[in-house]
Amino acid sequence: MKARVLVACAFVLAAAGPAFAAATGQEIRAAIAGNTIQGNMDASGPYAEFYDASGAIKGKDYVGQWNVEGDLMCFVYPNTPKQCWNVDINGDHVRWIKNGASQGTGTIIRGNPSGLGQVP
């Protein structure tokens, strides 16, 4: 009987997904500064952004600013209030966490291989 309960508990935990492990501010900077993240946000859909080490965000047809405040990554886009997120970093994968829930995911791509934010 105990074995069935343990197997059932393990299945429920696996289905729920891994717990979030929010990165520190230092880990966020090290993984993201100078790199591109391409992914999908639950509320707004697909994105690809280059996070310049200067704090500039460069998208395909927009710009913004990013910075790290404590252990949060904060974003400011034109005509939009600042939003800050916890970041779960696992290798080259990120999850954006707000209010304890995953709100999107992405893959870190070294550098700016797509030339985001550059004038053609």
N, C-alpha and C positions, 0 to 999 in steps of 0.2 A: 504494500500500500504506500509506504513512504517513497519508494522509487517512482511510482506513478505521479505522486504529488510533486516531487522534485523535477521530473521530466516536464510536467505541465507548467511549473513555474519557470523553468528554463525556456520553454517555448514562448511564454508570454513576454518574458524579458527580451528575448531575441526579436520578437515581432515589434516591440516598442522601439527598438533601435538603441544604439549606445547612448549613454549619458553624455551631456555636453561637457567638454573640457575647455573652458574659455582660456584663450591665450593671454599672456601678460602683454603689457604695452611694448616691452622690448621685443618679444617674440613676434608681435604684429608688425612692427617696423622692419625687423630683419626679413620676414617672409614677403612683405608686400611692397615696400619702397623700391622703386625702379622696375617693377614688374606689372604685368597685365593680369587681370582676372576676367575670365569669361564664364558666364553661368546663367542662372535663372532665379529671379525673385518671385516669390509666390504672388505678391500683389501687382507687380508691374511687368513681369515676363523676362525675356532674354536680355542680357547686357554683356558688354565687353568694354572694360575701362583700363587705361594705363594710369598707374599711380606714381607719378614722378616723385623723386626724392625731395623736390622742392615743396611738395604739398599740393601740386596741381593735379587735378583729375582730367584726363583727356579721353573723351568718347569719340564715336564716329562723327557726330555733328553737334557736340556740346562740350562744355568745360565745367569744372567745379573745383572745389578745394577739399582736401582731406587732412586730418591730423589725428594724433593719438592723445587722448586725455585719460590719464591713469591707465586702466586696462580696457578702454573702449576705443573703437575707431569711429571717428566722427566725419560726417559728410555735409558739405554745403554746396547746393546748386543754385543757379540764378532763380530768384523769386520763390525760393523754398526755404523753410526754416531748417536749422541744423538738426540732424538726426545722428544719434550715437548708438553703436551696436557692440555687443560682445562678439568675438570672432573665435570659432573653434577651428584650429588648423591641424590637419593630419596629413603630413607629407605635402603634396601639391593640391590638396582639397581643402576648401574652406566652407564653413557654414556660418551664416549671419544669424545671430541670436538676439531677439528682442523680447523682453518680458519673460525670459525663460523658455521661449519656443523658437524653433528653427523657422526663419522667414525666407530663406533662400540658400542656394549653394553656388559654388564656383570652383574653377580649376585655375591654379596659379600657372601662368606661362612666363617664363623668364624673359625679361626685357620688354620691348615694344615691337614684336615682329610684324604686326599689321600696320605700323606707322600711325596709330591713333593720335589724332590731334595735329598731325602735320599737314601743311598745305600741299596739295598735289602739284 
